[in-house]
Amino acid sequence: MNPILDEIAKTSIQLMLKEPFYGHFFSSVLKDVSDKTDSVAISMSGKQMLKLIVNEDYWKEELKGLDEETTKNLRYGAIKHQILHIVFKHLLRISEFGNKQLYGIASDLAANQYINSNQLTEEAIRLEDFPDFKLDRGQSLDYYYKRLAEELDEMSGGGGGEGDDSEDQENEQENDSNGSKSDERKNQELNQSQQKLKDLLENPNNRQLNQHKFWDEINKMSSAERKMVEAMINDSILNSVQRMKDKQHGLLPAGLQQYIDLLVESLKPNVNWRRILRLFAASSSRTQLKNTIRRPSKRYGTTPGIKIQRKQKLLVAIDTSGSVNDEELKEFFSELYHIWKQGAEIFVVECDAAIHNKYFYNGRPPTVVSGRGGTDFNAPLAYANDDYQPDAIVYFTDGYATEPHVLTRKPILWMITSQGMNEDGWDYLPGRKVKMVKQLSF
């Protein structure tokens, strides 16, 4: 193992012991040593995975203190800083704001307020750098951006549009005539906080702000790709909260705890998707009459009697494309077991862009699945129409594929993974759709 990666792993253990939420979350992030950054940054690995990249020289020299404890603190803070940017989704929102440099400063203020001062480098951007602005703690990026924009407008002489026009024209003429003398006087009028903001905005080589350069690449991704990244972040947050003990959740800073609680609440499903799945399977049945000598007909009093049997014949398509992870596949087969226990005949097709495996489900999940390529919904639907001809179809998938051109002849229920496509993007799928979002309790 690269010695830097080994040291990052040790920092990860520190996070797990001191602040488990960050430690659990960091376990979902890839790590790499790269000269693509001159410090520490978050970039993409492919279209779905986030990756922490660390510059070797920066890690060795800039994140090194006079003693071992100081070094540990600085490295701890550098990684925690990047985790907070991900958790707050700063890297996904840059396109919503007009001034990218101001956005970078505001996002650092929002993140660094949750990091101890002794864990930040000297060049880190802190709330304490702007005492004249009287910025409130525990606020979001939006608040800090707005406040900084107001101060920047004040520094630029915007003044909210107030004042006499003729006086403004005289002032402009005076400024033009005095040239650099006027600029010098303007600089002298800046307070400490305004001067700090000005210096940050005018320094294109600030390493703290340059850590955000990969955010532009993320925001150039398609809307569907960004939603996949956001879904991955949400799922990592949910998993981290689930793995924490109740008392550990209560130790989170108030602002961060409120943010996570609101996010978790917003991600809770409005419907019980497991109940919907089982009701759908139960209702998709055929009725068969069978003669029996054990029970006489109550209506006619004759023997043999008639026994009603209900048959369920389900085709279950399992999306085994590369975008569906192992945990989601386990959940698919877990739900499949409960339907099978109700007496349904279940025929499984494993598929990505094509069908790779077909079999009757016998109550046990397969040891391996076939696929891991792209996704195309047409092959299972065509197979259901032309070959198996089930009573209904259940399709377990993340939803990311083009619109199917095969029209199914039977009722279909799409079970969309918790990381899968959001409701506003799945209208093109025929039939009923349900999100398999996990329920949480604290």
TIMI-933469 format. One record per atom (N, C-alpha, C, O): x, y, z; residue in one letter. Coordinates in steps of 0.1 Angstrom, whole numbers, plus 5000, padded with zeros to 4 digits. Example, Ala and Ser with C-alpha at 12.3 -4.5 7.8 and 13.67 -1.06 7.14 Angstrom:
% TIMI-933469
513249435078A 512349555078A 513249675078A 514249675085A 512849785071S 513749895071S 512950005079S 513450115080S 
% end
This chain:
% TIMI-933469
500849885000M 500050005000M 500950135000M 501950135007M 500450234992N 501150354993N 501150415007N 500150415014N 502350455012P 502450505026P 501450615029P 501050625041P 501150705019I 500250815022I 498850755024I 498050795033I 498450655016L 497150585017L 497050515031L 496050515037L 498250465035D 498250405049D 498050505060D 497350475069D 498550625058E 498350725068E 496950785067E 496350815078E 496350785055I 494950825054I 494050725061I 493050765068I 494350595060A 493650495067A 493650505082A 492750485089A 494850545087K 495050575101K 494150695106K 493550695116K 494050795097T 493250915100T 491750865100T 490950915108T 491450775091S 490050725090S 489650655103S 488550665108S 490650585109I 490350515122I 490150615133I 489250605141I 490950725133Q 490750835142Q 489350895141Q 488650915151Q 488850915129L 487550965127L 486450865133L 485550915139L 486650745130M 485750645135M 485650645150M 484550625156M 486750655157L 486850655171L 486250785178L 485550785188L 486650895172K 486351025178K 484951075173K 484151125181K 484651065160E 483351115154E 482851015144E 483151025132E 482150915149P 481750795141P 481050835128P 481150765118P 480250945129F 479450975117F 480451005105F 480250945094F 481451085107Y 482451105097Y 483250985093Y 483450965081Y 483550905103G 484250775100G 483450685091G 484050635081G 482250665094H 481350575086H 481150635072H 481250565062H 480950765071F 480750825058F 482050815050F 481950785038F 483150835056F 484450835048F 484750695043F 485450685033F 484150595049S 484450455043S 483750435030S 484150345023S 482850525026S 482150515013S 482850595002S 482450594990S 483950665005V 484650744996V 485950674992V 486750635000V 486250674979L 487550624974L 488650714977L 488450834979L 489850664979K 491050744982K 492150724972K 492350614967K 492850834969D 493950824959D 495050934962D 494651034967D 496250904958V 497351004959V 497551044945V 497850964936V 497551184942S 497551234929S 498151374929S 497951454938S 498851404918D 499351544916D 498351634908D 498651744904D 497051574906K 496051654900K 495651774908K 495051874904K 495851764921T 495651874930T 496951914937T 497851834939T 496952034942D 498152074949D 497952074965D 498852114972D 496852014969S 496552004983S 495651874985S 496151764983S 494451894989V 493451784991V 492151824985V 491751934986V 491551734978A 490351774970A 489451644968A 489851534970A 488251674964I 487251574960I 487051574945I 486751684940I 487151464939S 486851454924S 485951334922S 485551264931S 485651314909M 484851194906M 485651084901M 486751104895M 485250964904S 485850834899S 484750774890S 483850704896S 484850784877G 483750744869G 482550844870G 482750954872G 481350784869K 480150874869K 479350864882K 478450944885K 479750774892Q 478950754904Q 479750764917Q 479150804927Q 481050744917M 481850734929M 482650864931M 483250914922M 482650914943L 483451024947L 484750974952L 484850864958L 485851054950K 487151014953K 487951124960K 487951234955K 488551094971L 489451194978L 490851174971L 491351064971L 491351294966I 492651284961I 493551374969I 493251484973I 494751324972V 495751394981V 497051414974V 497551314968V 497551534974N 498851564969N 499951514979N 499851554991N 500851434975E 501851374984E 502651484991E 502851475003E 503151584984D 504051684990D 503251765000D 503751795011D 501951794997Y 501151875006Y 500851795019Y 500951845030Y 500651665017W 500351585029W 501551575038W 501451585050W 502751565032K 503951545040K 504451675046K 504951675057K 504351785038E 504951915043E 503952005049E 504252055060E 502852035042E 501952135047E 501052085059E 500652155067E 500751955058L 499951895069L 500851825079L 500551715084L 501951895082K 502851845092K 503151945102K 503552065099K 502951915115G 503252015126G 504551995132G 505451915128G 504752065143L 506052055151L 506151925159L 507251885162L 505051865161D 505051735168D 504051645162D 503251685153D 504051515166E 503151415160E 501651445162E 500851425153E 501351495174E 499951525177E 499351635168E 498251625163E 500151745165T 499751855156T 499551795142T 498651835135T 500451715138T 500351655125T 499051575123T 498351585113T 498751495133K 497551415133K 496251505132K 495351485125K 496351615140N 495151715140N 494951775126N 493851785121N 496051815120L 495951885107L 495451795096L 494651835088L 495951665096R 495451575086R 493951535089R 493251515079R 493651525101Y 492251495105Y 491351605100Y 490351575095Y 491751725102G 490951845098G 490851855083G 489751885078G 491951825076A 491851825061A 490851735055A 490151765046A 490851605061I 489851505056I 488451545060I 487551525052I 488351585072K 486951615077K 486351735069K 485151735066K 487251825065H 486751945057H 486151895044H 485151935040H 486851795037Q 486251745025Q 485051665027Q 484151665019Q 484951585038I 483751515041I 482551605043I 481451575038I 482751715050L 481651815052L 481151875039L 480051895037L 482151905029H 481751955016H 480751855009H 479851895003H 481051725011I 480251625004I 478951605011I 477851605005I 478951605024V 477751585032V 476751705029V 475551675028V 477251825029F 476451945026F 476151955011F 475452055007F 476751875003K 476551874988K 476952004982K 476352044972K 478052064988H 478552184982H 479052164967H 478852254959H 479552054965L 480152024952L 479052004941L 479452004929L 477852004944L 476751984935L 475952114932L 475152114923L 476252224939R 475452334939R 476052464932R 475452564932R 477352454928I 478052574924I 477352644912I 477452764911I 476652574904S 475952634892S 474852724896S 474352794888S 474352714909E 473252794914E 473652934918E 472853014920E 474952954918F 475453084923F 476353154913F 477053094905F 476253284913G 476853364902G 478353384904G 479153374894G 478853404916N 480253424918N 480953304924N 480753274936N 481753234916K 482253104920K 483253124931K 483353034941K 484053224931Q 485053244942Q 484353274955Q 484753224966Q 483353364955L 482553384967L 481853264972L 481753244984L 481453184962Y 480753054966Y 481752964973Y 481452894983Y 483052964968G 484052884975G 484352924989G 484452844998G 484453054991I 484653115004I 483453075014I 483653035025I 482253095009A 481053065017A 481052925020A 480652885032A 481352835011S 481252685014S 482352645024S 482052565032S 483552715024D 484552685034D 484152735048D 484352665058D 483452845048L 482952895061L 481952805067L 481952775079L 481052745058A 479952655063A 480552525068A 480052465077A 481652485062A 482352355066A 483252375078A 483152295087A 484052475077N 485152485088N 484652525101N 485352505111N 483352575102Q 482852605116Q 482652475124Q 482452485136Q 482652365117Y 482452235125Y 483752165127Y 483752045131Y 484852235125I 486252175127I 486952255137I 486952375137I 487552185147N 488352255157N 489452345151N 490052305141N 489752455157S 490752545152S 492052485151S 492852515141S 492452395160N 493752335160N 493852225149N 494952165146N 492752195142Q 492752105131Q 492752175117Q 492652105107Q 492852305117L 492852375105L 494252435103L 494952475112L 494652445090T 495852505086T 495752655088T 494652715089T 496852725087E 496852875089E 496152945077E 495453045079E 496152885065E 495452945054E 494052905053E 493352955044E 493552825062A 492052785062A 491252905064A 491553005071A 490052915057I 489153025058I 488153005070I 487452905070I 488153095080R 487453075092R 486453195093R 486553295087R 485353165101L 484453275105L 485153385112L 484853505111L 486153355120E 486953455128E 487753545119E 488153655124E 487853515106D 488553605097D 487753725093D 488253825088D 486453725097F 485553835093F 484753885105F 483553885105F 485453935115P 484753985127P 483854095125P 482854115132P 484154185115D 483354305113D 482054265106D 481054345106D 481954145100F 480754105093F 479654055103F 478454045099F 480154015115K 479153965125K 478353845119K 477153845120K 479053745114L 478453625108L 477953535119L 478753505128L 476753485118D 476253385127D 476853255125D 477053215114D 477053175136R 477553045135R 476352945132R 475152975135R 476652825128G 475652725126G 474752745114G 473752685112G 475152835105Q 474352865093Q 474852795081Q 475852725081Q 474052795070S 474252725058S 475152805048S 475352925050S 475552735038L 476252805027L 475452925021L 476053025019L 474152905020D 473353015014D 473453135022D 473453245017D 473353125035Y 473453235044Y 474753315042Y 474853435041Y 475853235043Y 477253295042Y 477453365028Y 478053465027Y 476953295018Y 477053355004Y 476353495004Y 476853584999Y 475153495009K 474353615008K 475053725016K 475053845012K 475553695028R 476153795036R 477453855030R 477753975030R 478253765024L 479453805018L 479153885005L 479853985002L 478053844998A 477753924986A 477254064990A 477554164983A 476554075001E 476154215006E 477354295010E 477454415006E 478354235016E 479554305020E 480354345007E 480954455007E 480454254998L 481154284985L 480454394978L 481154484972L 479154404978D 478354504972D 478754644978D 478854744972D 478754634992E 479154754999E 480554804996E 480754924995E 481454714995M 482854744991M 482954804977M 483854884975M 482054754969S 482154804955S 481454934953S 481354994942S 480854984964G 480155114963G 478755104958G 478155204954G 478154984959G 476754964954G 475855034963G 474855104958G 475955024976G 475155104985G 473655074984G 472855164988G 473254974978G 471854934976G 471155034967G 469855034967G 471855114959G 471155194949G 470655324956G 469955404949G 471055354968E 470655474975E 471655594971E 472755564967E 471155714974G 472055834971G 471555914960G 470755874952G 472156034959D 471756134948D 472556104936D 473756094936D 471856104924D 472556064911D 473656164908D 474656134904D 473256304909S 474256404906S 475556394914S 476656424910S 475256364927E 476456354936E 477356234932E 478556234932E 476656124927D 477356004923D 478256034910D 479355994909D 477656124901Q 478356154889Q 479656234892Q 480656224887Q 479456334902E 480656414906E 481756324912E 482856344910E 481256224920N 482256134926N 482956054916N 484156034917N 482256004906E 482855934895E 483856014888E 484955964884E 483556144885Q 484556224878Q 485756244886Q 486856254881Q 485556264899E 486656284908E 487556164909E 488756174909E 486956044909N 487655924909N 488455904896N 489655854897N 487955934885D 488655924872D 489856014872D 490855974867D 489756134877S 490856234877S 491956194886S 493156214883S 491556134897N 492656104907N 493255964904N 494355944909N 492555874897G 493155744893G 493555664905G 492755634914G 494855624905S 495255534915S 495155594929S 495055514939S 495255724930K 495055784943K 493755754950K 493655734962K 492655754941S 491355714946S 491255574950S 490655544961S 491955484943D 491955344946D 492655314960D 492255234968D 493755394962E 494455384974E 493655424986E 493555364996E 492855534984R 492055584995R 490955484998R 490555465009R 490355424987K 489355324988K 489755204997K 489055155005K 491055164994N 491555045001N 491755085016N 491554995025N 492155215019Q 492355255032Q 491055255040Q 491055245052Q 489955265033E 488655275040E 488055135043E 487155125050E 488655025038L 488254895040L 488554855055L 489654875059L 487554785061N 487854735074N 488654605073N 488854555062N 489054545084Q 489854425084Q 489154305076Q 489754235069Q 487854295079S 487154185072S 486954205057S 487154115050S 486654325053Q 486554355039Q 487854335032Q 487954285021Q 488954375039Q 490354355033Q 490654205031Q 491154165021Q 490254125041K 490453985040K 489653925028K 490153845020K 488453965027L 487553925016L 488153965002L 488153884993L 488654085002K 489254134989K 490454054985K 490654024974K 491354024995D 492553954993D 492253814988D 492953764979D 491253744994L 490853614989L 490353614975L 490753524967L 489553714971L 488953714958L 489953754947L 489853714936L 491053824951E 492053864941E 493253774940E 494153794932E 493253664948N 494353574948N 493953444940N 493253354946N 494253434927P 493853314920P 494553184923P 494153074919P 495653194931N 496453074935N 496153034949N 496952954955N 495053074955N 494753034969N 494452884969N 493552834962N 495252804976R 495152664976R 493852614982R 493252514978R 493352684992Q 492052644998Q 490952654988Q 490052564987Q 490852764980L 489752774970L 490052684958L 489052644952L 491252664955N 491552574944N 491252424946N 491152354937N 490952394959Q 490452254962Q 489152234955Q 488752114954Q 488452334952H 487052324946H 487052314931H 485952304925H 488252314925K 488252324910K 487552204903K 487052214892K 487452084910F 486851974904F 485251974905F 484651904898F 484752074912W 483352084913W 482752134900W 481652094897W 483452204892D 482952244879D 482752124870D 481752124863D 483652024871E 483551904863E 482251834867E 481551774858E 481951824880I 480751754884I 479551824879I 478551764875I 479551964879N 478352034875N 478152034860N 477152084855N 479151984853K 479051974838K 478351844834K 478051814823K 478251754844M 477551624841M 476151644838M 475551754841M 475551544832S 474051554829S 473251554842S 473751524852S 472051604840S 471151604852S 470951464858S 470951454871S 470851364850A 470651224855A 471851184863A 471751114873A 473051214858E 474251174864E 474451244877E 474951184887E 474151374878R 474251454891R 473251394901R 473551384913R 472051354896K 471051294905K 471651164911K 471351124923K 472351084903M 472950964908M 473950994918M 474050924928M 474751094916V 475751134926V 475051174939V 475451134950V 474051264938E 473251304950E 472651184957E 472651184969E 472151094950A 471550974956A 472550894963A 472250834974A 473750884958M 474850814964M 475250884977M 475450814987M 475251014977I 475551094989I 474551065000I 474851045011I 473251074996N 472151055005N 472250915011N 471950905023N 472550815003D 472550685008D 473750665018D 473550595028D 474850725015S 475950725024S 475650785038S 476050745048S 474950905037I 474450965049I 473550875057I 473650865069I 472550815051L 471650735057L 472350615064L 472050575075L 473250555056N 473950435062N 474850475074N 474950405083N 475450595073S 476250645084S 475450665097S 475850635108S 474250725095V 473350745106V 472850615112V 472850595124V 472550515103Q 472050385108Q 473150315116Q 472850245126Q 474350335113R 475450265119R 475950335132R 476650275140R 475450455135M 475750525147M 474850475158M 473750435156M 475450485171K 474550455182K 473850585186K 474250695182K 472650575193D 471850685196D 472550795202D 472450915199D 473450765212K 474150865220K 475150935211K 475451055213K 475750865201Q 476650925192Q 475951035183Q 476551135179Q 474750995179H 473951095170H 473751225178H 473751335172H 473451215191G 473251335199G 474451415201G 474351535205G 475651365199L 476851435201L 477251525188L 478151605189L 476551515177L 476751595166L 476451735169L 475551765177L 477251835163P 476951975165P 475452005161P 474951945151P 474852095167A 473452125165A 473052155151A 472152095146A 473852235144G 473552275130G 473652155121G 472752135112G 474652075123L 474851955115L 473751845118L 473251785109L 473451835131Q 472451735135Q 471051775129Q 470351695124Q 470751905129Q 469451955123Q 469451925108Q 468451885103Q 470551955101Y 470651925087Y 470351785084Y 469651745075Y 471051695091I 470951545088I 469551505092I 468951425084I 468951545103D 467651505106D 466551545096D 465651465092D 466751665091L 465851715080L 465951635067L 465051605061L 467251605064L 467551525052L 466951385053L 466251335044L 467151325065V 466651185067V 465151185066V 464551095060V 464451285072E 463051295072E 462551315058E 461451255054E 463251395050S 462751415036S 462951295027S 462251285017S 463851205031L 464051085023L 463150965027L 463250855021L 462450985038K 461550875042K 460450855032K 459950955027K 460050735028P 459050705018P 457650745024P 457350735036P 456850795015N 455450825018N 454550705018N 453450715024N 455050605013V 454250475012V 455050365017V 456350365016V 454450255022N 455150135026N 455350045013N 454449975009N 456550055007W 456749994994W 456749844996W 456349774986W 457149785007R 457049645009R 455649595008R 455349485002R 454749665014R 453349625014R 452749635000R 452049544996R 453149744993I 452649754979I 453149644970I 452449584962I 454449604972L 454949494964L 454249364967L 453949294957L 453949334979R 453349204983R 451849204979R 451249104974R 451149324980L 449749334975L 449749314960L 448749254955L 450649374953F 450749364939F 450849214935F 450249164926F 451849144942A 452049004938A 450848924942A 450448834934A 450148954953A 448948874957A 447848894948A 447048804945A 447649014942S 446549044934S 446748994919S 445748984912S 447948964916S 448248914902S 448148764902S 449148694900S 446948714903S 446748574904S 445648524895S 444748604892S 445648404892R 444548334884R 443848244893R 444348184903R 442548224891T 441648134899T 441448004891T 441148004880T 441647894898Q 441547764892Q 440547684901Q 440747674913Q 439647614894L 438647524901L 439147384901L 439547334890L 439147314912K 439647174913K 438647094920K 438147124931K 438246974915N 437346884921N 438046814933N 439246784932N 437346794944T 437946724955T 436846634962T 435646674962T 437246514967I 436346424973I 436346454988I 435546394995I 437146534993R 437246555007R 436246645013R 435746635024R 435746745005R 434746835010R 433646845000R 433846874988R 432346815004P 431246824995P 430846974992P 431247064999P 430246994981S 429747124977S 428747174986S 427647114988S 428947284993K 427947345002K 426747394995K 425647395000K 426947434982R 425847494975R 424947384969R 423647394970R 425547274964Y 424647164958Y 424547044966Y 423746954964Y 425447034977G 425346914985G 425846784979G 425446674983G 426646804968T 427146684960T 428546654964T 429246744969T 428946534960T 430346494961T 430746444948T 430046364942T 431946474942P 432946554949P 432646704949P 431746754941P 433246774958G 433146924959G 434046994950G 434746934942G 434047124951I 434847214942I 435747294951I 435247354961I 437047294949K 438047364956K 438647474947K 439047454936K 438647594953I 439147714945I 440647724949I 441047734960I 441547724938Q 442947744940Q 443347874933Q 442947894922Q 444247944940R 444748074934R 446148044930R 447048004937R 446448084917K 447848064912K 448448204909K 447748284903K 449648224913Q 450348344909Q 451548304901Q 452348214904Q 451648364890K 452748334880K 453448464877K 452948544869K 454548494884L 455248624883L 456548604875L 457348514878L 456848694866L 458148714861L 458848824868L 458348934868L 459948794874V 460748894881V 462048924874V 462848834873V 462149044869A 463349094862A 464349154873A 463949244880A 465549104874I 466549154883I 467549234875I 468249174867I 467649364877D 468649444870D 470049414876D 470349454888D 470849354868T 472249324873T 473249404866T 474449364865T 472849524862S 473849614855S 474849664866S 474749644878S 475849734860G 476949784869G 476549884879G 477249904889G 475449954877S 475050064886S 474250014898S 473950094907S 473949884898V 473249824909V 474249754918V 474949664913V 474349794931N 475449734939N 474949604946N 473849564945N 475949544953D 475649414959D 474549414970D 473749324971D 474549524978E 473549544988E 472149554983E 471249494988E 472049624971E 470749634965E 470249494959E 469049464960E 471149424954L 470849284949L 470349194961L 469449124959L 471049214972K 470549134984K 469149174988K 468349084992K 468849304987E 467549344991E 466449294981E 465349254985E 466849294968F 465949234958F 465549094962F 464349064962F 466549014964F 466248864967F 465548844980F 464848744982F 465848934990S 465148925003S 463648945001S 462848875006S 463249044993E 461849064990E 461248954982E 460048914984E 462048904973L 461548794965L 461248674973L 460248604970L 461948644984Y 461748534993Y 460348544999Y 459648445000Y 459948665004H 458748685010H 457548665001H 456548605005H 457648704988I 456648674978I 456548524976I 455448464975I 457648464975W 457748314972W 457048234983W 456448134981W 457248284996K 456648215007K 455148225007K 454448135013K 454548315000Q 453148324998Q 452548224988Q 451348214987Q 453448154982G 452948054972G 453048084958G 452548014949G 453648204955A 453748244941A 454748154933A 455848114938A 454548134920E 455448074911E 456348194905E 455748284899E 457548194908I 458448304904I 459548264895I 460248164897I 459548324883F 460548294873F 461448424872F 460948534869F 462748404874V 463648514875V 464448524862V 464848424857V 464548644857V 465548674846V 466548774851V 466148884855V 467748744850E 468848834854E 469248904841E 469548844831E 469349034841C 469549114829C 470149244831C 470049304842C 470949284822D 471449424821D 470949484808D 469849534807D 471749484797A 471249524784A 470649404777A 470049414767A 470849284783A 470349154777A 470049064788A 470549084800A 469348954786I 469048854796I 470248754796I 470648704786I 470848734808H 471948654809H 471648524817H 472448424815H 470648514824N 470248394832N 468848384834N 468148494837N 468248264834K 466748244836K 466648124845K 467248024842K 465748134855Y 465548014864Y 464248034872Y 463848154875Y 463647924877F 462647934887F 463247954900F 464147884904F 462648054908Y 463148084921Y 462747974931Y 461547944931Y 463647924939N 463347814948N 463447854963N 463547764972N 463547984966G 463648024980G 465048054984G 465348104995G 466048034975R 467448064978R 468048154968R 467848134956R 468748264972P 469348354963P 470548284956P 471148194962P 470848324944P 472048264937P 473348314943P 473348414950P 474348234942T 475648264947T 476348374939T 477048454945T 476048374926V 476548484918V 475448524908V 474548444905V 475548644903V 474648694893V 475348724880V 476548754881V 474748724869S 475348754856S 474948894851S 473748934853S 475848954845G 475549094839G 476649184841G 477849164837G 476349294848R 477249404852R 477649494840R 478649564841R 476849504830G 477049594819G 476049714820G 475749754831G 475649764808G 474649864808G 473249814810G 473049694813G 472249904808T 470849864811T 469949884799T 470049994793T 469149784796D 468149794786D 466949714791D 467049604794D 465749784791F 464549714797F 463849624788F 462949554792F 464149634775N 463349564765N 463349414765N 462349354763N 464549354768A 464649204767A 463749134776A 463049044772A 463649174789P 462749104798P 461249124795P 460449024796P 460949244790L 459549264786L 459149184774L 458049124774L 460049164764A 459749084753A 459648934757A 458848864751A 460548894766Y 460448754770Y 459148724777Y 458548614775Y 458648824785A 457448804792A 456248784782A 455348704784A 456248874772N 455248874762N 455248744753N 454148684751N 456348704749D 456448594739D 456748454744D 456348354738D 457348444756D 457748314761D 457048274774D 456348174774D 457348344785Y 456948304798Y 455448334800Y 454748254806Y 454948444795Q 453548484797Q 453048474811Q 452148394814Q 453548564820P 453148554834P 451848634836P 451348694827P 451448624849D 450248704853D 450648854855D 449848944853D 451848874859A 452349014862A 453849004862A 454548904862A 454449134861I 455949144860I 456349234872I 455749344874I 457349204879V 458049284889V 459449314884V 460149214881V 459849434882Y 461149474877Y 461949544888Y 461549664891Y 462949484893F 463849544903F 464949614896F 465749544888F 465149744898T 466149824890T 466349954897T 465649994906T 467450024892D 467750164896D 467050264887D 467050384890D 466450214876G 465650304867G 466450374857G 465850444848G 467750364857Y 468550444847Y 468850364834Y 469750284833Y 467950394825A 468050334811A 467050414802A 466250494807A 467150394789T 466350464780T 464950404781T 464750294785T 463950474775E 462550434776E 462350304768E 462850294757E 461750204774P 461550074766P 460550094755P 459550164756P 460850024744H 459950034732H 458949914731H 458049914724H 459249814739V 458449694740V 457249724750V 457549764761V 456049704745L 454849734754L 454449604761L 454149504754L 454549604774T 454149484781T 452649454781T 451849554781T 452249334780R 450849294779R 450249264793R 449049244794R 451049264803K 450649234817K 450949344826K 451749434823K 450249354838P 450549454848P 452049444852P 452649344853P 452649564854I 454049564858I 454249664869I 453649774870I 455149624879L 455549704890L 457049724890L 457749624890L 457449854889W 458849884889W 459349914903W 458850014910W 460249844909M 460749864922M 462149934920M 463149874917M 462150064923I 463350154921I 464150154933I 463650184944I 465450134932T 466350124944T 466450264951T 466050364945T 466850264963S 466950394971S 467850484964S 467650614965S 468950434958Q 469850524951Q 469450554936Q 470150624929Q 468350494932G 467950504918G 467250634915G 467250734922G 466650634903M 466050744897M 464950804906M 464150734912M 464850944907N 463851004915N 462551004907N 462450984895N 461451034915E 460151034909E 459951124897E 459151094888E 460651244898D 460451334887D 461051294874D 460951364864D 461751174874G 462451134861G 461951004856G 462550954846G 460950934863W 460550804859W 459250794851W 458650684850W 458650904847D 457450904840D 457450814827D 456350764823D 458550794821Y 458650724809Y 458450574811Y 458250494801Y 458450524824L 458350384826L 456850344827L 456050414834L 456350244819P 454950214820P 454550144833P 455450074839P 453350154837G 452950084849G 453250154862G 453450274862G 453150084873R 453350154886R 454850154890R 455550054888R 455250264897K 456650274902K 456650294917K 455850374922K 457550234924V 457650254938V 459150264942V 459950184937V 459450364950K 460850384955K 461150294967K 460350294977K 462250224967M 462650134978M 463450214988M 464650164991M 462950314993V 463750395003V 463750335017V 462650285021V 464850335023K 464950275036K 464350355047K 464350475047K 463650285056Q 463050355068Q 464150355079Q 464850255081Q 464250475086L 465250485096L 464550515109L 463450575110L 465150485120S 464750525134S 465950555142S 467050495140S 465850645151F 466950685159F 466850635173F 467650655182F 
% end
